[in-house]
Amino acid sequence: MGKCKSCANRKRLYRRSTCGYYADKKYYCTERETITDKNGCERWARKRVEIDLSRARFDKVEEDLKCIEKYCAKFDK
């Protein structure tokens, strides 16, 4: 059994303040549907990090960079 901090079922909570939103120190467990304590539980699951190195992803990044370049060129003049 691992800790809630390293669980795949953990989601960060955000709170609203006068200046916008900030990340809270508490987390939400999607398995138990409760705010978590820091101890963990029997439903702990390892996080899986997936990396997308597909050609379509790189094409999208190139397209986004061209848009940013066009936007920045407006202010360079």
A tleap script that builds the chain and sets N, CA, C and O, in Angstrom:
source leaprc.protein.ff14SB
mol = sequence {
  NMET GLY LYS CYS LYS SER CYS ALA ASN ARG
  LYS ARG LEU TYR ARG ARG SER THR CYS GLY
  TYR TYR ALA ASP LYS LYS TYR TYR CYS THR
  GLU ARG GLU THR ILE THR ASP LYS ASN GLY
  CYS GLU ARG TRP ALA ARG LYS ARG VAL GLU
  ILE ASP LEU SER ARG ALA ARG PHE ASP LYS
  VAL GLU GLU ASP LEU LYS CYS ILE GLU LYS
  TYR CYS ALA LYS PHE ASP CLYS
}
set mol.1.N position { 0.840 -1.177 0.000 }
set mol.1.CA position { 0.000 0.000 0.000 }
set mol.1.C position { 0.888 1.243 0.000 }
set mol.1.O position { 1.759 1.397 0.856 }
set mol.2.N position { 0.655 2.126 -0.972 }
set mol.2.CA position { 1.419 3.360 -1.064 }
set mol.2.C position { 0.684 4.527 -0.433 }
set mol.2.O position { -0.411 4.375 0.109 }
set mol.3.N position { 1.298 5.679 -0.513 }
set mol.3.CA position { 0.709 6.901 0.034 }
set mol.3.C position { -0.179 7.566 -1.010 }
set mol.3.O position { -0.018 7.333 -2.208 }
set mol.4.N position { -1.108 8.389 -0.557 }
set mol.4.CA position { -2.004 9.108 -1.464 }
set mol.4.C position { -1.228 10.002 -2.436 }
set mol.4.O position { -1.654 10.203 -3.574 }
set mol.5.N position { -0.104 10.530 -1.992 }
set mol.5.CA position { 0.677 11.455 -2.820 }
set mol.5.C position { 1.134 10.805 -4.129 }
set mol.5.O position { 1.272 11.491 -5.141 }
set mol.6.N position { 1.366 9.507 -4.118 }
set mol.6.CA position { 1.861 8.818 -5.316 }
set mol.6.C position { 0.800 7.951 -5.986 }
set mol.6.O position { 1.136 7.093 -6.802 }
set mol.7.N position { -0.462 8.155 -5.660 }
set mol.7.CA position { -1.542 7.312 -6.184 }
set mol.7.C position { -2.097 7.873 -7.493 }
set mol.7.O position { -2.188 9.089 -7.664 }
set mol.8.N position { -2.459 6.997 -8.400 }
set mol.8.CA position { -3.030 7.397 -9.690 }
set mol.8.C position { -4.465 7.895 -9.532 }
set mol.8.O position { -4.971 8.602 -10.404 }
set mol.9.N position { -5.117 7.541 -8.447 }
set mol.9.CA position { -6.508 7.930 -8.225 }
set mol.9.C position { -6.641 9.290 -7.545 }
set mol.9.O position { -7.756 9.735 -7.271 }
set mol.10.N position { -5.541 9.943 -7.275 }
set mol.10.CA position { -5.534 11.218 -6.572 }
set mol.10.C position { -5.685 12.372 -7.554 }
set mol.10.O position { -5.057 12.380 -8.613 }
set mol.11.N position { -6.516 13.344 -7.199 }
set mol.11.CA position { -6.686 14.555 -7.997 }
set mol.11.C position { -6.510 15.752 -7.079 }
set mol.11.O position { -6.954 15.736 -5.931 }
set mol.12.N position { -5.864 16.782 -7.584 }
set mol.12.CA position { -5.620 17.988 -6.786 }
set mol.12.C position { -6.895 18.818 -6.679 }
set mol.12.O position { -7.659 18.927 -7.638 }
set mol.13.N position { -7.114 19.394 -5.515 }
set mol.13.CA position { -8.235 20.298 -5.300 }
set mol.13.C position { -7.770 21.737 -5.470 }
set mol.13.O position { -6.654 22.085 -5.085 }
set mol.14.N position { -8.625 22.566 -6.043 }
set mol.14.CA position { -8.331 23.985 -6.200 }
set mol.14.C position { -9.396 24.773 -5.458 }
set mol.14.O position { -10.575 24.419 -5.477 }
set mol.15.N position { -8.968 25.843 -4.803 }
set mol.15.CA position { -9.881 26.699 -4.049 }
set mol.15.C position { -9.928 28.074 -4.679 }
set mol.15.O position { -8.955 28.542 -5.270 }
set mol.16.N position { -11.067 28.706 -4.543 }
set mol.16.CA position { -11.242 30.044 -5.077 }
set mol.16.C position { -10.892 31.065 -3.994 }
set mol.16.O position { -11.282 30.912 -2.837 }
set mol.17.N position { -10.161 32.096 -4.379 }
set mol.17.CA position { -9.846 33.172 -3.454 }
set mol.17.C position { -10.155 34.500 -4.132 }
set mol.17.O position { -10.660 34.517 -5.255 }
set mol.18.N position { -9.865 35.583 -3.481 }
set mol.18.CA position { -10.144 36.897 -4.057 }
set mol.18.C position { -9.273 37.179 -5.276 }
set mol.18.O position { -9.656 37.970 -6.138 }
set mol.19.N position { -8.122 36.550 -5.358 }
set mol.19.CA position { -7.190 36.770 -6.470 }
set mol.19.C position { -7.268 35.695 -7.546 }
set mol.19.O position { -6.423 35.671 -8.440 }
set mol.20.N position { -8.236 34.821 -7.490 }
set mol.20.CA position { -8.353 33.746 -8.483 }
set mol.20.C position { -8.436 32.399 -7.795 }
set mol.20.O position { -9.129 32.249 -6.788 }
set mol.21.N position { -7.729 31.420 -8.337 }
set mol.21.CA position { -7.732 30.069 -7.787 }
set mol.21.C position { -6.329 29.686 -7.353 }
set mol.21.O position { -5.346 30.150 -7.931 }
set mol.22.N position { -6.234 28.841 -6.335 }
set mol.22.CA position { -4.942 28.328 -5.899 }
set mol.22.C position { -5.076 26.847 -5.578 }
set mol.22.O position { -6.157 26.362 -5.245 }
set mol.23.N position { -3.964 26.141 -5.684 }
set mol.23.CA position { -3.948 24.705 -5.404 }
set mol.23.C position { -3.977 24.490 -3.892 }
set mol.23.O position { -3.185 25.071 -3.151 }
set mol.24.N position { -4.885 23.662 -3.462 }
set mol.24.CA position { -5.021 23.360 -2.039 }
set mol.24.C position { -4.036 22.256 -1.667 }
set mol.24.O position { -3.534 21.542 -2.536 }
set mol.25.N position { -3.765 22.123 -0.377 }
set mol.25.CA position { -2.873 21.061 0.094 }
set mol.25.C position { -3.589 19.717 0.183 }
set mol.25.O position { -2.947 18.679 0.347 }
set mol.26.N position { -4.908 19.733 0.075 }
set mol.26.CA position { -5.684 18.499 0.155 }
set mol.26.C position { -5.915 17.934 -1.250 }
set mol.26.O position { -5.848 18.653 -2.247 }
set mol.27.N position { -6.188 16.636 -1.299 }
set mol.27.CA position { -6.426 15.946 -2.557 }
set mol.27.C position { -7.755 15.203 -2.498 }
set mol.27.O position { -8.298 14.967 -1.419 }
set mol.28.N position { -8.271 14.839 -3.667 }
set mol.28.CA position { -9.529 14.110 -3.777 }
set mol.28.C position { -9.242 12.723 -4.328 }
set mol.28.O position { -8.530 12.588 -5.323 }
set mol.29.N position { -9.784 11.697 -3.698 }
set mol.29.CA position { -9.625 10.316 -4.154 }
set mol.29.C position { -10.807 9.954 -5.042 }
set mol.29.O position { -11.951 9.970 -4.588 }
set mol.30.N position { -10.541 9.627 -6.301 }
set mol.30.CA position { -11.615 9.290 -7.231 }
set mol.30.C position { -12.190 7.899 -6.970 }
set mol.30.O position { -13.300 7.603 -7.411 }
set mol.31.N position { -11.463 7.051 -6.270 }
set mol.31.CA position { -11.950 5.704 -5.950 }
set mol.31.C position { -12.906 5.731 -4.764 }
set mol.31.O position { -13.983 5.136 -4.810 }
set mol.32.N position { -12.505 6.425 -3.701 }
set mol.32.CA position { -13.338 6.491 -2.494 }
set mol.32.C position { -14.325 7.650 -2.534 }
set mol.32.O position { -15.250 7.710 -1.724 }
set mol.33.N position { -14.126 8.588 -3.493 }
set mol.33.CA position { -14.953 9.785 -3.647 }
set mol.33.C position { -14.995 10.616 -2.369 }
set mol.33.O position { -16.057 11.061 -1.934 }
set mol.34.N position { -13.821 10.816 -1.779 }
set mol.34.CA position { -13.684 11.621 -0.573 }
set mol.34.C position { -12.393 12.427 -0.654 }
set mol.34.O position { -11.520 12.144 -1.474 }
set mol.35.N position { -12.287 13.425 0.201 }
set mol.35.CA position { -11.028 14.134 0.349 }
set mol.35.C position { -10.093 13.204 1.107 }
set mol.35.O position { -10.492 12.604 2.105 }
set mol.36.N position { -8.867 13.078 0.648 }
set mol.36.CA position { -7.961 12.070 1.194 }
set mol.36.C position { -7.216 12.568 2.410 }
set mol.36.O position { -7.013 13.766 2.612 }
set mol.37.N position { -6.818 11.601 3.207 }
set mol.37.CA position { -5.832 11.860 4.231 }
set mol.37.C position { -4.490 11.501 3.599 }
set mol.37.O position { -4.471 11.070 2.447 }
set mol.38.N position { -3.431 11.650 4.260 }
set mol.38.CA position { -2.115 11.423 3.662 }
set mol.38.C position { -1.629 9.988 3.827 }
set mol.38.O position { -0.506 9.678 3.429 }
set mol.39.N position { -2.437 9.111 4.399 }
set mol.39.CA position { -1.978 7.774 4.731 }
set mol.39.C position { -2.064 6.768 3.598 }
set mol.39.O position { -1.234 5.862 3.520 }
set mol.40.N position { -3.034 6.903 2.731 }
set mol.40.CA position { -3.213 5.915 1.670 }
set mol.40.C position { -4.305 4.925 2.046 }
set mol.40.O position { -4.875 4.984 3.136 }
set mol.41.N position { -4.583 4.011 1.115 }
set mol.41.CA position { -5.619 3.008 1.374 }
set mol.41.C position { -5.351 1.760 0.535 }
set mol.41.O position { -4.342 1.669 -0.165 }
set mol.42.N position { -6.270 0.807 0.619 }
set mol.42.CA position { -6.104 -0.458 -0.099 }
set mol.42.C position { -6.351 -0.311 -1.599 }
set mol.42.O position { -6.043 -1.226 -2.362 }
set mol.43.N position { -6.895 0.811 -2.028 }
set mol.43.CA position { -7.180 1.036 -3.455 }
set mol.43.C position { -6.063 1.783 -4.168 }
set mol.43.O position { -6.257 2.262 -5.286 }
set mol.44.N position { -4.906 1.889 -3.544 }
set mol.44.CA position { -3.776 2.598 -4.129 }
set mol.44.C position { -3.393 1.972 -5.468 }
set mol.44.O position { -3.351 0.748 -5.588 }
set mol.45.N position { -3.116 2.796 -6.472 }
set mol.45.CA position { -2.699 2.318 -7.793 }
set mol.45.C position { -1.521 3.140 -8.277 }
set mol.45.O position { -1.466 4.350 -8.059 }
set mol.46.N position { -0.589 2.489 -8.927 }
set mol.46.CA position { 0.605 3.168 -9.431 }
set mol.46.C position { 0.245 4.113 -10.572 }
set mol.46.O position { -0.560 3.773 -11.439 }
set mol.47.N position { 0.845 5.300 -10.566 }
set mol.47.CA position { 0.648 6.249 -11.659 }
set mol.47.C position { 1.348 5.733 -12.900 }
set mol.47.O position { 2.423 5.139 -12.813 }
set mol.48.N position { 0.743 5.957 -14.049 }
set mol.48.CA position { 1.359 5.578 -15.320 }
set mol.48.C position { 1.611 6.848 -16.121 }
set mol.48.O position { 0.694 7.627 -16.380 }
set mol.49.N position { 2.839 7.042 -16.499 }
set mol.49.CA position { 3.202 8.205 -17.299 }
set mol.49.C position { 3.262 7.764 -18.753 }
set mol.49.O position { 4.036 6.877 -19.116 }
set mol.50.N position { 2.446 8.386 -19.568 }
set mol.50.CA position { 2.417 8.031 -20.982 }
set mol.50.C position { 3.002 9.183 -21.785 }
set mol.50.O position { 2.639 10.341 -21.577 }
set mol.51.N position { 3.892 8.869 -22.686 }
set mol.51.CA position { 4.549 9.873 -23.508 }
set mol.51.C position { 4.062 9.723 -24.938 }
set mol.51.O position { 4.095 8.632 -25.506 }
set mol.52.N position { 3.611 10.827 -25.514 }
set mol.52.CA position { 3.112 10.815 -26.884 }
set mol.52.C position { 4.183 11.373 -27.813 }
set mol.52.O position { 4.397 12.584 -27.866 }
set mol.53.N position { 4.852 10.491 -28.541 }
set mol.53.CA position { 5.886 10.901 -29.491 }
set mol.53.C position { 5.446 10.646 -30.925 }
set mol.53.O position { 6.274 10.416 -31.807 }
set mol.54.N position { 4.144 10.688 -31.149 }
set mol.54.CA position { 3.629 10.409 -32.490 }
set mol.54.C position { 3.897 11.585 -33.430 }
set mol.54.O position { 4.121 12.710 -32.985 }
set mol.55.N position { 3.870 11.317 -34.699 }
set mol.55.CA position { 4.085 12.347 -35.714 }
set mol.55.C position { 2.983 13.408 -35.663 }
set mol.55.O position { 3.247 14.594 -35.859 }
set mol.56.N position { 1.756 12.975 -35.402 }
set mol.56.CA position { 0.636 13.911 -35.310 }
set mol.56.C position { 0.852 14.921 -34.186 }
set mol.56.O position { 0.513 16.094 -34.335 }
set mol.57.N position { 1.407 14.480 -33.077 }
set mol.57.CA position { 1.679 15.376 -31.945 }
set mol.57.C position { 2.720 16.424 -32.333 }
set mol.57.O position { 2.559 17.601 -32.008 }
set mol.58.N position { 3.781 16.014 -33.024 }
set mol.58.CA position { 4.816 16.958 -33.455 }
set mol.58.C position { 4.270 17.934 -34.488 }
set mol.58.O position { 4.642 19.108 -34.479 }
set mol.59.N position { 3.404 17.477 -35.369 }
set mol.59.CA position { 2.777 18.378 -36.347 }
set mol.59.C position { 1.940 19.438 -35.634 }
set mol.59.O position { 1.947 20.604 -36.028 }
set mol.60.N position { 1.229 19.041 -34.602 }
set mol.60.CA position { 0.411 19.977 -33.836 }
set mol.60.C position { 1.286 21.012 -33.127 }
set mol.60.O position { 0.937 22.192 -33.073 }
set mol.61.N position { 2.407 20.576 -32.590 }
set mol.61.CA position { 3.329 21.493 -31.917 }
set mol.61.C position { 3.906 22.493 -32.910 }
set mol.61.O position { 3.998 23.682 -32.605 }
set mol.62.N position { 4.294 22.031 -34.085 }
set mol.62.CA position { 4.823 22.936 -35.105 }
set mol.62.C position { 3.774 23.968 -35.508 }
set mol.62.O position { 4.093 25.144 -35.687 }
set mol.63.N position { 2.540 23.535 -35.650 }
set mol.63.CA position { 1.445 24.447 -35.991 }
set mol.63.C position { 1.240 25.494 -34.885 }
set mol.63.O position { 1.048 26.675 -35.175 }
set mol.64.N position { 1.282 25.063 -33.640 }
set mol.64.CA position { 1.129 25.982 -32.512 }
set mol.64.C position { 2.277 26.993 -32.457 }
set mol.64.O position { 2.057 28.168 -32.162 }
set mol.65.N position { 3.487 26.545 -32.738 }
set mol.65.CA position { 4.638 27.454 -32.724 }
set mol.65.C position { 4.548 28.501 -33.833 }
set mol.65.O position { 4.957 29.647 -33.643 }
set mol.66.N position { 4.021 28.111 -34.975 }
set mol.66.CA position { 3.839 29.076 -36.057 }
set mol.66.C position { 2.823 30.143 -35.657 }
set mol.66.O position { 3.008 31.319 -35.971 }
set mol.67.N position { 1.759 29.749 -34.970 }
set mol.67.CA position { 0.758 30.716 -34.498 }
set mol.67.C position { 1.376 31.677 -33.487 }
set mol.67.O position { 1.109 32.878 -33.528 }
set mol.68.N position { 2.193 31.160 -32.589 }
set mol.68.CA position { 2.861 32.011 -31.602 }
set mol.68.C position { 3.825 32.977 -32.292 }
set mol.68.O position { 3.920 34.146 -31.918 }
set mol.69.N position { 4.534 32.478 -33.297 }
set mol.69.CA position { 5.474 33.319 -34.038 }
set mol.69.C position { 4.736 34.460 -34.742 }
set mol.69.O position { 5.205 35.598 -34.727 }
set mol.70.N position { 3.590 34.167 -35.357 }
set mol.70.CA position { 2.788 35.199 -36.021 }
set mol.70.C position { 2.303 36.234 -34.986 }
set mol.70.O position { 2.346 37.439 -35.237 }
set mol.71.N position { 1.858 35.763 -33.860 }
set mol.71.CA position { 1.356 36.650 -32.809 }
set mol.71.C position { 2.470 37.569 -32.301 }
set mol.71.O position { 2.253 38.768 -32.127 }
set mol.72.N position { 3.653 37.013 -32.064 }
set mol.72.CA position { 4.774 37.813 -31.563 }
set mol.72.C position { 5.292 38.787 -32.608 }
set mol.72.O position { 5.805 39.850 -32.257 }
set mol.73.N position { 5.166 38.443 -33.897 }
set mol.73.CA position { 5.631 39.325 -34.971 }
set mol.73.C position { 4.829 40.618 -34.993 }
set mol.73.O position { 5.348 41.656 -35.405 }
set mol.74.N position { 3.569 40.575 -34.555 }
set mol.74.CA position { 2.738 41.777 -34.518 }
set mol.74.C position { 3.337 42.819 -33.566 }
set mol.74.O position { 3.236 44.019 -33.821 }
set mol.75.N position { 3.947 42.375 -32.494 }
set mol.75.CA position { 4.470 43.282 -31.486 }
set mol.75.C position { 5.913 43.702 -31.763 }
set mol.75.O position { 6.391 44.678 -31.184 }
set mol.76.N position { 6.608 42.983 -32.635 }
set mol.76.CA position { 7.998 43.325 -32.961 }
set mol.76.C position { 8.089 44.507 -33.898 }
set mol.76.O position { 9.146 45.130 -34.001 }
set mol.77.N position { 7.016 44.831 -34.579 }
set mol.77.CA position { 7.040 45.908 -35.578 }
set mol.77.C position { 7.033 47.263 -34.930 }
set mol.77.O position { 7.050 48.279 -35.625 }
savepdb mol mol.pdb
quit
